[in-house]
Amino acid sequence: MDNNKDGRAGSDAPVIRAEDAAPLLENRFLKAYDLQYAPERHYFMASRREREDLVATMSPEAAKAMLPDAVTCAVILTDKDGDNARLLLNYEYRYPCGRFLLSPPAGLIDPEDSAEAAPLLTAGRREIREETGIVVDEARGDRLFVLSPVLFSSPGMTDESNGIVAAVVRDSEERGISVNFDGICGTELFEGYTLVDEAEARKILKRGRDAEGNFYSAYTALVLLYFVSGMWR
């Protein structure tokens, strides 16, 4: 194989225009498209996006500035001194898998979030409050920051993406943080939560299963890996 000077193979990648994306299925929650990237050449994909907003049809500049479809949150609780760290994970019912899976708080980015100065932080703050009852409060020493602006979920099948937000929340006897699901809405279902320290997080990663023996998502693994890496400190 002939490579160009920076080690990448070939420079004749197809340019896909919006008119090259033929809708196959369109409803409120999911769409499917036939990307005709060359004569008689087709690639089929699923997306949450409208035809004119597909990542495949974006210019390089637009793609580098895009917002993700959703946000996933690494919520880390510490004591008032920043020690005794525990990662908060929920057991959320995942309809495609038909069971409750160990999951970080997450949710779609609302259209109005894009008008905010920090859309991912706005969405992350909201999802943490809705799915855990925790209010991230910088005045109490909490930190909320973007870990990764866009990660594609499965780019061989879809252009769906998640931004990753981390929240380091300082608990104290006076503050008395308690987890609840009072803010959940729509089709969301939860069956409790768990707080894991670094030792337990490593066990979960090594097993590849939660305490009930069930598998979990790639985003759960990512949040666990981030937690045990200590980079959040």
N, C-alpha and C positions, 0 to 999 in steps of 0.2 A: 504494500500500500504506500502510495506517495503522500507524504504529509507536507503541509506548509511549514514555514520557518518557526512558527510558535507551537508546533507539535499537534495541531488539530487537523484532522483528516478532511481534505476537500474544502472548497469555498463556494460550491454550487448548490447550497441549500435552497429549497423552494421558497418563493415568496407567496404567501397565502393572503388573498384579499377577502374582504367581507362578502363579496358576491361569489366567492369560491366555496363558501360555507352554506351548504344547502340544508335547511331544517328538516329533520326526520321526525322529531317529536317535540312538541312545545306545550308545557303546562306551567303552572305557577311555581312549582318546586324544582323541576328538572327539564333539561332540554337535551336533545341529541342532534348531532350535526354530521354531515358527510363533507369532509374537507377534500376537495378535489385539488390536489397539489401539482398535478401534471395531467396531460391528456390520458384518459383511461386509468388514472391512478387515484385511488380513494383511500382515505383514512377516516375511520369512524370514531367519534368521541362523544362523551357526555359532559355537560357543563351546567352550572347555575346561571350563566351569563346570557344576556341577549346577544344576538348575532353581531351587532355593531361593537360589542364590548369584549369579544373573544380575545384571549391572550394571543392566539395564533395569528391574528390579523393586526396586532398592534405594531407600531413602529418601534425600533430599538429604544428610542427615548421614552416612549409611552410605557413600554414594558418595564423599564427600570424604575419608573415612578408610580407603578400601579399599586392599588390597595388590594389586599387579599379579600377573599370571600368571608372569612371568619377569623376569629381570634381564639387561641388556646392559652390557658393561664397556668403558670407554675406558681402556686400559692404556698409560701413557706412561712410558717409561724415560728417565732423565736420568743424567748423571754425578754424582759425589759433591757437586759444587757447584751442582747444579740446572740445569746447562747441557747442550748437545748433546742436545736432546730428540728422541725418536723414538717414533712410535706403533706399537704391536704389533698386527698383524692376522694372522689365520689364513686358510688356504684350507680351508674346511670343505665337505664334500659335502652339498648341499641336495637332498634327495630329490625335492621337487616340481619342481625345475628340472633335475634329472638331471646335475649337474656340480658341481665344486668352485668355490665362490664366495668372494671376498674378504670376510671376516667378522670382527667383533669377538668376543671370548670372550663366551659367553652361555649361559643355561640356565634351566630352570624353577625357581621357588621351591618348595622342599619344604614339606610341611605343618608339619614341626617348626620351620621357620624363623619361622613366625608367632608362636611362643612366645618368641622372642628379643627383646631390647631394641631391636635395630636389624635387622629382618628382611632388608632389602635389602643391608646391608653384610655380614651373615652369608652370604647367598647369593652375593653378588659375590665375596667372599673365597674361597669354596669353588670357584666356577666358574673363577676365575683360576688357582687351584692345579691343578685338574683338567685344564684345557685348555692351560696354558702351563708348568706346573711351577713357577711363581713364587709364592713365599710373601710376601705383603704384610706387612711388619714395621715397625710404627711406631717401634720402638726404634732402627731404623737410619735414621730420618728419612723413611720412606715416609708417604704420605697416602692415605686411603681415605675417600671422601665421596659423598653422593648428589647427582647432578646434576639428576635429574628423578624424582619419586616415581612417576608413572604417565604413560605415553604410550600412547594407543590405536593399534593397528597399522593397522586399516582399518575405522573405525566404520560404514561403509556395509554391511559384510558380517559383521563379528564384533565382539565386545566384548573380544577378546584384547588384552592390554596388557603393556608392558615398563616396568620402572623402569630408569633409567640411572645407573650407578655409575661414578665415575672413580677410578682408582688411579694415583698418581704415585710411581714406584718409583725409588729412587736406587741405581744400580749403581756398583761400584767394582772396582778390581783385586783387592782383598782379598775382596770378596763373590763376584765372578765369577758373575753370573747367567747361566744357560743355559736356553734354552727346550726343553721336551720335552712329549710327549703321553702320558706314562706313566699319567696318571690318568683317561684317557677311558674311558667305559663305554657299555654298551648299543649303540645303532645309530650312534654318532658315528664319523665317518671324517674324517681330516685328511690333507692333502697339503702339509705344510710351513707356513711362516709367512714374514712379511716385516716388516722394521722400516723405516718411512718417516719421513724428516725433513719439515719443513714445506714445502719446495720440492716434493718428490715428492708429498706429500699434495695440494697445490694442483693438480698435473698430473692426478692421478687424478680429482679433482673436476671439472676442466675437460673431461677426456675423457669422463667418465661411464662409464668402463670400467677394468678393472684392466690390469696389464701384459700379460696374455694376450688382451686384447680382450673379456673377458666383462663383462657387466653385474653390478651388485651391489645389495644391499638398501638400503632407506631408512635402516635403522639404521647401516649402514656409512657412508652419506653423512653422517648426523648426527654420528657419532663423528669423521669426518674434518673436518667443519666446526668442531666444538668444538675439535679439536686446533689447527687453523690460526688460530682466533680468538684464541688465547693466554689465554682466560679461566681455563684450568686453573692458570695461574701465580699 
